[in-house]
Amino acid sequence: MVNFYIPETLQQALEIRGKEKAIVFAGGTDLMVRARVWFGVPSNFDKPVVYIGKLKELKGVSMQDGVIHIKAATSLTDLLDDPLVPQPLKDAISSMAAPAIRNMGTIGGNICNASPAGDTLPVLYTMDAVLTLRSVSSTREVPIDEFILGPGKTAIRDDEILTEISFKVPQFDVYTFRKVGTRKANALSKLSFMGMLAFDGDRVADFRAAFGAVAPTVVRSRDAELKIIGKTRDEVVSVIPELLGDYSKLIRPIDDQRSTAFYRKNVSLRLLEHFLNTHLK
Ligand SMILES: Cc1cc2nc3c(=O)[nH]c(=O)nc-3n(C[C@H](O)[C@H](O)[C@H](O)COP(=O)(O)OP(=O)(O)OC[C@H]3O[C@@H](n4cnc5c(N)ncnc54)[C@H](O)[C@@H]3O)c2cc1C
């Protein structure tokens, strides 16, 4: 048996996390699967657990000077209902699990779980999301691509809690979020793709693309994106084959029970090609 703490304030939660190195439990939808015991009732937690899922200080969405601030324990369902949340993030969330899981699951949990198939991640990468990590004695901000280190691995310290996700919503004219799964609901991604484009007249003013579930962490390349930014539509069309070649080197999927590496890579590249051709030709 381990202690399960239910603090009433964030400060108390941080103290417990710091002192006991407790496992942070938000919605529990990943943790309860990981800690399940096939026979018997108690879950298999090997350390104390601190429950943050009801802390008011970790709930809600606000906007300041064009920057959106999402508290880490905001549920996926609450994000879907919030008018401040940009549509690409809502598209990703509505592709996740089923309503019951979305009612419990949080955005902070999706990030800290650091699954390559985490569906909010490609969107948050393209938004250049920054994460606020707090301990009793420190607060630091870490870009999401520096926070997620590999499958299930993050840069969080054992006394820290992710408290907030913030990003400036980029101006874009068109975007797509595509999740490829076995079925529409309750299926983890075989792969996912997030693309966005902004135009200034005939020229590409901004382009961002991110791929999920095709490498140990989300694939996003600013170098590749810069190859088409500033170019006219015609110029971009002639660069597309080179761009696909660039992403082909970065996309390094695996074979697993959900899909094959071959399928993941080919479909990812075709989704990018389709997105660019649709909006640039
Ligand atoms: C049936 C089912 C279907 C699912 N479908 C999808 C899907 O389609 N797409 C998808 O991406 N995911 C899916 N998931 C996974 C899961 O629901 C999401 O990842 C969810 O967002 C996790 O949030 P949570 O609050 O439940 O996390 P928890 O289970 O509470 O925590 C997950 C991890 O993050 C850590 N953590 C959580 N919050 C914090 C914090 N604030 N600070 C520090 N560490 C923290 C925990 O210690 C743990 O390591 C599914 C899960 C189930 C059971």
The ligand as a Tripos MOL2 file, in Angstrom:
@<TRIPOS>MOLECULE
LIG
   53    58     1     0     0
SMALL
NO_CHARGES

@<TRIPOS>ATOM
      1 C1         -9.2170    4.0810  -23.4750 C.3       1 LIG1
      2 C2         -8.1770    5.1540  -23.6330 C.ar      1 LIG1
      3 C3         -8.1030    5.8270  -24.8420 C.ar      1 LIG1
      4 C4         -7.1210    6.8140  -25.0250 C.ar      1 LIG1
      5 N1         -7.0550    7.4440  -26.2470 N.ar      1 LIG1
      6 C5         -6.1100    8.3970  -26.4500 C.ar      1 LIG1
      7 C6         -6.0060    9.0390  -27.7160 C.ar      1 LIG1
      8 O1         -6.7780    8.7970  -28.6410 O.2       1 LIG1
      9 N2         -5.0170    9.9600  -27.8800 N.ar      1 LIG1
     10 C7         -4.1350   10.2740  -26.8760 C.ar      1 LIG1
     11 O2         -3.2700   11.1190  -27.0800 O.2       1 LIG1
     12 N3         -4.2210    9.6730  -25.6570 N.ar      1 LIG1
     13 C8         -5.1780    8.7530  -25.4180 C.ar      1 LIG1
     14 N4         -5.2640    8.1230  -24.1890 N.ar      1 LIG1
     15 C9         -4.2800    8.4750  -23.1550 C.3       1 LIG1
     16 C10        -4.7600    9.5030  -22.0950 C.3       1 LIG1
     17 O3         -6.1430    9.5370  -21.9510 O.3       1 LIG1
     18 C11        -4.2400   10.9150  -22.4000 C.3       1 LIG1
     19 O4         -2.8410   10.8930  -22.5640 O.3       1 LIG1
     20 C12        -4.6120   11.9180  -21.2880 C.3       1 LIG1
     21 O5         -4.4610   13.2380  -21.7590 O.3       1 LIG1
     22 C13        -3.7630   11.7260  -20.0360 C.3       1 LIG1
     23 O6         -4.1570   12.7060  -19.0810 O.3       1 LIG1
     24 P1         -4.3590   12.3110  -17.5410 P.3       1 LIG1
     25 O7         -4.6780   13.5680  -16.8250 O.co2     1 LIG1
     26 O8         -5.3320   11.2020  -17.4000 O.co2     1 LIG1
     27 O9         -2.8950   11.8050  -17.1770 O.3       1 LIG1
     28 P2         -2.3750   10.8960  -15.9260 P.3       1 LIG1
     29 O10        -2.7350    9.4800  -16.2070 O.co2     1 LIG1
     30 O11        -2.9390   11.4900  -14.6630 O.co2     1 LIG1
     31 O12        -0.8570   11.1780  -16.0210 O.3       1 LIG1
     32 C14        -0.0960   10.7790  -17.1440 C.3       1 LIG1
     33 C15         1.3970   11.0340  -16.8430 C.3       1 LIG1
     34 O13         1.6450   12.4240  -16.7190 O.3       1 LIG1
     35 C16         2.0900   12.7800  -15.3980 C.3       1 LIG1
     36 N5          1.4010   14.0330  -15.0830 N.ar      1 LIG1
     37 C17         0.0930   14.3090  -15.2950 C.ar      1 LIG1
     38 N6         -0.1530   15.6100  -15.0480 N.ar      1 LIG1
     39 C18         1.0130   16.1500  -14.6420 C.ar      1 LIG1
     40 C19         1.4060   17.4670  -14.2470 C.ar      1 LIG1
     41 N7          0.5430   18.4800  -14.2480 N.pl3     1 LIG1
     42 N8          2.6970   17.6690  -13.8690 N.ar      1 LIG1
     43 C20         3.5820   16.6500  -13.8950 C.ar      1 LIG1
     44 N9          3.2830   15.3920  -14.2830 N.ar      1 LIG1
     45 C21         2.0100   15.1560  -14.6520 C.ar      1 LIG1
     46 C22         1.7160   11.5880  -14.5160 C.3       1 LIG1
     47 O14         2.5690   11.4590  -13.3980 O.3       1 LIG1
     48 C23         1.8660   10.4440  -15.5150 C.3       1 LIG1
     49 O15         3.2250   10.0970  -15.6480 O.3       1 LIG1
     50 C24        -6.2230    7.1510  -23.9740 C.ar      1 LIG1
     51 C25        -6.3330    6.4770  -22.7370 C.ar      1 LIG1
     52 C26        -7.2790    5.4970  -22.5750 C.ar      1 LIG1
     53 C27        -7.3740    4.7890  -21.2480 C.3       1 LIG1
@<TRIPOS>BOND
     1     1     2 1
     2     2     3 ar
     3     2    52 ar
     4     3     4 ar
     5     4     5 ar
     6     4    50 ar
     7     5     6 ar
     8     6     7 ar
     9     6    13 1
    10     7     8 2
    11     7     9 ar
    12     9    10 ar
    13    10    11 2
    14    10    12 ar
    15    12    13 ar
    16    13    14 ar
    17    14    15 1
    18    14    50 ar
    19    15    16 1
    20    16    17 1
    21    16    18 1
    22    18    19 1
    23    18    20 1
    24    20    21 1
    25    20    22 1
    26    22    23 1
    27    23    24 1
    28    24    25 2
    29    24    26 1
    30    24    27 1
    31    27    28 1
    32    28    29 2
    33    28    30 1
    34    28    31 1
    35    31    32 1
    36    32    33 1
    37    33    34 1
    38    33    48 1
    39    34    35 1
    40    35    36 1
    41    35    46 1
    42    36    37 ar
    43    36    45 ar
    44    37    38 ar
    45    38    39 ar
    46    39    40 ar
    47    39    45 ar
    48    40    41 1
    49    40    42 ar
    50    42    43 ar
    51    43    44 ar
    52    44    45 ar
    53    46    47 1
    54    46    48 1
    55    48    49 1
    56    50    51 ar
    57    51    52 ar
    58    52    53 1
@<TRIPOS>SUBSTRUCTURE
     1 LIG1         1 GROUP 0 **** ****
